[in-house]
């Protein structure tokens, strides 16, 4: 236990020293985060507060884009401690800031369960309306998923646009998705969320097409929109299924060659991409924001004894992750489920890091304190990863002809060599290899 506490104290001291040096120094262009092309592209486009041309009365617009400028946060505390409720609202504030908004105020209502009509209750709605007026906010963000009725009632009473936690996370994913598969997955999740909430105002609910072919009972406009969304969702599901086939083929090729896989998992913004860059120089985008990277990155690396394995950077976790995203990102989560080893990253920059780290090291035997920025503890972590990789089980002693250098190379990449010597008739090797490679070597004799 004393060694564990010393390890943590060393890490905290190192973190404090680096933070002090970083604050004292001027920010340089070649900084390890700011010199990333992807990060510069993302920061090139910013929302400017107060320059929206959207109508003041939200009921005048039939379809509206998600606008986030000045927001008031609202949460319902139904279980757990007050600290848990505050932490959840702080996380919602971080999500709102990542989406490009300015948080003006936050309210928490203690209830046994959310109000079925307005989510927070009629009394709290009046307080919310006053907070919106006092802060000049134009959006209310609720810390939960609202039903269509709750959304409509709350907007009618607050007189500003209301969105829930799910819509906020989907907006962030839409901003940050880069790959074709990632964009398709996010679009599918957004449409799944939108379909039961599709609505119009006034005559648009019963408006019908005119002209030849449009006479008769026909379809209302909202029915037409629902049909189009369903058609688009079916098309997206087919496209994602085709892209999943390509990803599965690559994964099966790695398995066929018995290449171990390591998945880096953990909470969003915990430092997974920073660790990935430190271990493999992958050049993955690093930003102090939630869900900065959404597309999984796989890189090949080599252990100290020459064995090849892969490292995967995965999508981060978050409280109340929308079910639409869990389904849409099933192919991405397969990187974690199919891994031989999972490295679970926990953020040490907690308000009480000493207690958090001590709790983790007490509960998990294979826990290691490290800093991706300074490199502190990285060697110990890498050694632990290499020790935990699956080992080949078949022992061979063979002389391989010089004409089969490909087999010698495969043994170096996929096996564990005890001895190697060069004889006139070929390369003499004593090693542990996997079963498929052992059969090929046995066929030489």
MOSUL-V117575 format. One record per residue. RES is the residue in one letter. SS is DSSP state (a for helix, b for strand, c for the rest). OMEGA is omega as a letter, one per 20 degrees, with the letter a starting at -180 (none if undefined). D_LAST is the distance of its C-alpha to the last C-alpha in whole Angstrom. Layout:
# MOSUL-V117575
RES | SS | OMEGA | D_LAST
RES | SS | OMEGA | D_LAST
This chain:
# MOSUL-V117575
X | c | r | 54
X | a | r | 55
X | a | r | 52
X | a | a | 52
X | a | r | 56
X | a | r | 55
X | a | a | 52
X | a | r | 55
X | a | r | 58
X | a | a | 56
X | a | a | 54
X | a | r | 58
X | a | r | 59
X | a | r | 57
X | a | r | 58
X | a | a | 62
X | a | a | 61
X | a | r | 59
X | a | r | 62
X | a | r | 65
X | a | a | 63
X | a | r | 62
X | a | a | 66
X | a | a | 68
X | c | r | 66
X | c | r | 66
X | c | a | 64
X | c | r | 62
X | c | a | 61
X | c | r | 57
X | c | a | 57
X | c | r | 54
X | c | a | 55
X | c | a | 57
X | c | r | 55
X | c | a | 53
X | a | a | 54
X | a | a | 53
X | a | r | 56
X | a | r | 58
X | a | a | 58
X | a | a | 59
X | a | a | 62
X | c | a | 63
X | c | a | 65
X | c | r | 67
X | c | r | 70
X | c | a | 73
X | c | r | 76
X | c | a | 79
X | c | r | 78
X | c | r | 77
X | c | a | 79
X | c | a | 79
X | c | a | 82
X | c | r | 83
X | c | a | 84
X | a | a | 80
X | a | r | 82
X | a | a | 83
X | c | a | 79
X | c | r | 77
X | c | a | 74
X | c | r | 73
X | c | r | 70
X | c | a | 69
X | c | a | 71
X | c | r | 71
X | c | r | 73
X | b | a | 75
X | b | r | 74
X | b | a | 75
X | b | r | 73
X | b | r | 74
X | b | r | 72
X | b | a | 72
X | b | a | 72
X | c | a | 71
X | c | a | 69
X | c | a | 68
X | c | r | 69
X | a | r | 72
X | a | r | 69
X | a | r | 66
X | a | r | 69
X | a | r | 69
X | a | r | 66
X | a | r | 65
X | a | r | 68
X | a | r | 67
X | a | r | 63
X | a | r | 65
X | a | r | 67
X | a | r | 64
X | a | a | 63
X | a | r | 66
X | a | r | 66
X | a | r | 63
X | c | r | 64
X | c | a | 67
X | c | r | 70
X | b | a | 72
X | b | a | 73
X | b | a | 76
X | b | r | 77
X | b | a | 75
X | b | r | 76
X | b | r | 75
X | b | r | 77
X | b | r | 76
X | c | r | 76
X | c | r | 75
X | c | a | 73
X | c | r | 73
X | b | a | 77
X | c | a | 76
X | c | a | 78
X | c | r | 78
X | b | a | 75
X | c | a | 77
X | c | a | 81
X | a | a | 84
X | a | a | 85
X | a | r | 82
X | a | r | 82
X | a | r | 86
X | a | r | 84
X | a | r | 81
X | a | r | 84
X | a | r | 86
X | a | r | 83
X | a | r | 82
X | a | a | 85
X | a | a | 86
X | a | a | 82
X | c | a | 83
X | c | r | 79
X | c | a | 78
X | b | r | 75
X | b | r | 75
X | b | a | 71
X | b | a | 70
X | c | a | 68
X | c | r | 67
X | c | a | 66
X | c | r | 69
X | c | r | 70
X | a | a | 72
X | a | r | 75
X | a | a | 75
X | a | a | 74
X | a | a | 77
X | a | a | 80
X | a | r | 79
X | a | a | 79
X | a | a | 82
X | a | a | 84
X | a | r | 82
X | c | r | 83
X | c | a | 80
X | b | a | 76
X | b | r | 74
X | b | r | 70
X | b | a | 68
X | a | a | 65
X | a | r | 62
X | a | r | 64
X | a | r | 64
X | a | r | 60
X | a | r | 60
X | a | r | 62
X | a | r | 60
X | a | r | 56
X | a | r | 58
X | a | a | 59
X | a | a | 55
X | c | a | 53
X | c | a | 51
X | c | r | 48
X | a | r | 49
X | a | r | 47
X | a | r | 49
X | a | r | 53
X | a | r | 52
X | a | r | 51
X | a | r | 55
X | a | r | 57
X | a | r | 56
X | a | r | 57
X | a | a | 60
X | a | r | 61
X | a | r | 60
X | a | a | 62
X | a | a | 65
X | a | a | 65
X | c | a | 67
X | c | a | 69
X | c | a | 70
X | c | r | 74
X | c | a | 77
X | c | r | 81
X | a | a | 84
X | a | a | 84
X | a | r | 80
X | a | a | 79
X | c | a | 81
X | c | a | 81
X | b | r | 80
X | c | r | 79
X | c | r | 82
X | c | a | 82
X | c | a | 81
X | c | a | 78
X | c | a | 79
X | c | a | 82
X | c | a | 82
X | c | r | 81
X | c | r | 78
X | c | r | 76
X | b | a | 77
X | a | a | 75
X | a | r | 73
X | a | r | 72
X | a | r | 71
X | a | r | 69
X | a | a | 67
X | a | r | 66
X | a | r | 65
X | a | r | 63
X | a | r | 61
X | a | r | 60
X | a | r | 59
X | a | r | 57
X | a | r | 55
X | a | a | 54
X | a | r | 53
X | a | r | 51
X | a | a | 49
X | a | a | 48
X | a | r | 47
X | a | r | 45
X | a | r | 43
X | a | r | 43
X | a | r | 41
X | a | r | 39
X | a | r | 38
X | a | r | 37
X | a | r | 35
X | a | r | 33
X | a | a | 32
X | a | r | 32
X | a | r | 29
X | a | r | 27
X | a | r | 28
X | a | a | 27
X | a | r | 24
X | c | r | 22
X | c | r | 23
X | c | a | 26
X | b | r | 29
X | b | r | 32
X | b | r | 35
X | b | r | 39
X | b | a | 42
X | b | r | 45
X | b | a | 48
X | b | r | 52
X | c | a | 53
X | c | r | 54
X | c | r | 52
X | c | a | 50
X | a | a | 47
X | a | r | 47
X | a | r | 48
X | a | r | 45
X | a | r | 43
X | a | a | 44
X | a | a | 44
X | a | a | 40
X | a | a | 39
X | c | a | 42
X | c | a | 42
X | c | r | 46
X | c | r | 47
X | c | r | 50
X | c | a | 52
X | c | r | 56
X | c | a | 58
X | c | r | 58
X | c | r | 57
X | c | r | 54
X | c | r | 54
X | c | a | 51
X | c | a | 50
X | c | a | 47
X | c | r | 43
X | b | r | 41
X | b | r | 38
X | b | r | 36
X | b | r | 33
X | b | a | 33
X | b | r | 30
X | c | a | 30
X | c | r | 31
X | c | r | 27
X | c | a | 26
X | c | r | 26
X | b | r | 27
X | b | a | 30
X | b | r | 33
X | b | a | 36
X | b | r | 39
X | b | a | 43
X | c | r | 44
X | c | a | 48
X | c | r | 50
X | b | r | 52
X | c | r | 56
X | c | r | 58
X | c | r | 59
X | c | a | 56
X | c | a | 58
X | a | r | 56
X | a | a | 56
X | a | r | 54
X | a | r | 51
X | a | a | 51
X | a | a | 51
X | c | r | 48
X | a | a | 46
X | a | r | 43
X | a | a | 43
X | a | r | 44
X | a | r | 40
X | a | r | 39
X | a | a | 40
X | a | a | 39
X | c | a | 35
X | c | r | 35
X | c | a | 33
X | b | r | 36
X | b | r | 39
X | b | a | 41
X | b | a | 45
X | b | r | 47
X | c | a | 51
X | c | r | 54
X | c | a | 55
X | c | r | 59
X | c | r | 60
X | c | r | 64
X | c | a | 63
X | a | a | 60
X | a | a | 60
X | a | a | 60
X | a | a | 58
X | a | r | 55
X | a | r | 56
X | a | a | 56
X | a | a | 52
X | a | r | 51
X | a | a | 53
X | a | a | 51
X | c | a | 48
X | c | a | 45
X | c | r | 43
X | c | a | 46
X | c | r | 46
X | c | a | 49
X | c | r | 49
X | c | r | 50
X | c | a | 49
X | c | a | 52
X | c | a | 51
X | c | a | 48
X | c | r | 49
X | c | a | 47
X | a | a | 44
X | a | r | 41
X | a | r | 42
X | a | a | 41
X | a | r | 38
X | a | r | 37
X | a | r | 38
X | a | a | 36
X | a | r | 33
X | a | a | 33
X | a | r | 33
X | c | r | 30
X | c | a | 28
X | c | r | 25
X | c | a | 21
X | c | a | 20
X | b | r | 17
X | b | r | 16
X | b | r | 12
X | b | a | 11
X | b | r | 9
X | b | a | 9
X | b | r | 9
X | c | r | 10
X | a | r | 14
X | a | r | 14
X | a | r | 13
X | a | r | 16
X | a | r | 16
X | a | r | 14
X | a | r | 15
X | a | r | 19
X | a | r | 18
X | a | r | 17
X | a | a | 20
X | a | a | 22
X | a | a | 21
X | c | r | 20
X | b | a | 21
X | b | r | 20
X | b | r | 21
X | b | r | 19
X | b | a | 18
X | b | a | 18
X | b | r | 18
X | b | r | 16
X | c | a | 16
X | c | r | 13
X | b | a | 13
X | b | r | 14
X | b | a | 13
X | b | r | 14
X | b | a | 15
X | b | r | 17
X | b | r | 18
X | b | r | 17
X | c | a | 18
X | a | a | 16
X | a | r | 16
X | a | r | 14
X | a | r | 12
X | a | r | 11
X | a | a | 10
X | a | r | 8
X | a | a | 6
X | c | r | 6
X | c | a | 4
X | c | none | 0
